[in-house]
Amino acid sequence: MDSTDGLIADPKFPPWSHREISFSKKDQWAAIPEPGRFPLILDPCINNIRFERVLVDGGSSIDILFRNSLPALKITPAQLKPYDAQFWGVLPGESSVPLGQIILSVQFGMPGHF
C-alpha cells in the first residue's frame, strides 16, 4: 500500500460509503447572519453515545475530541495511538499537543448511516 504523509494513494472505500447524506429545508436555519459562511450543527452517536450540537466545520483540517469527552466515550489513554505533531489556533497564541489519535465510527440518524 503506497502512502504519502499518512494518505493512502489508492483508498478502499467501506461498504457503507455509498449511502447518501441529505438535508432538507427543515434542517436549515431560519436566519443566516453571513450567507455562505455558517456552521453545520449535528447530533451524532459516537461509540453508541449521543452527542448534541456537534459543530461540523468544513474549513477545519483537524478533528478534535476534547479530553473530558474520553471517559464518557469509555476511551482510555491506552487506546490512543501516539501522535507527535503540535497544532495552533485552538488556544489563542499557544500550541496544543494531542494526547494521541483514534479512529471512531460516527453515526448520524439511523444505524445504517455511520
TAQUIGI-V24117 format. One record per pair of residues at least 24 apart in sequence whose C-alpha atoms are under 10 Angstrom apart, sorted by sequence separation. I is the first residue (numbers start at 0). GAP is how many residues later the second one is. D is the distance in whole Angstrom. If there is no record, write none. Layout:
i gap d
I GAP D
I GAP D
This chain:
i gap d
48 24 7
76 24 10
78 24 10
46 25 9
47 25 8
48 25 10
61 25 9
46 26 6
63 26 9
45 27 7
46 27 8
74 27 9
46 28 9
66 31 9
65 32 9
66 32 8
64 33 10
65 33 10
63 34 9
64 36 9
63 37 10
64 37 10
62 38 10
49 56 10
46 57 7
47 57 9
48 57 10
49 57 9
45 58 7
46 58 7
47 58 9
48 58 10
49 58 10
45 59 6
46 59 7
47 59 8
44 60 8
45 60 5
46 60 9
43 61 10
44 61 6
45 61 6
43 62 6
44 62 5
45 62 9
43 63 5
44 63 6
47 63 10
42 64 9
43 64 5
44 64 8
42 65 7
43 65 7
44 65 10
41 66 8
42 66 8
44 66 9
41 67 10
45 68 9
44 69 9
43 70 9
20 87 9
20 88 10
20 92 8
18 93 8
19 93 9
18 94 7
18 95 9
15 96 8
16 96 9
15 97 8
16 97 9
15 98 8
